[in-house]
Amino acid sequence: MASFHYGDNQLGVVCDMCLHRLYTDRTGQEFPYHITKDARSQGWIHRKESGEWIDYCPKCAEDIETKRRENRLKEGV
């Protein structure tokens, strides 16, 4: 997972595809809260792939979904 502490009061998450960073105020937050609430509410995807947690920013998440749809159409599904 690409999550990190930034300074005293911020947590961040990094897109595993394009390295875009999202910073959130961590005051009063448990560690995963910034992902489950803050990042997801802004369109980030956080999921487990091949046993590792992966994070995608909204742009990369949209690109991944577009490619999946195109592949399904090519396969006739």
Secondary structure, 3 states (H helix, E strand, C coil): CCEEEECCCEEEEECCCCCCEEEEECCCCCCCHHHHHHHHHCCCEEEEECCEEEEECHHHHHHHHHHHHHHHHHHCC
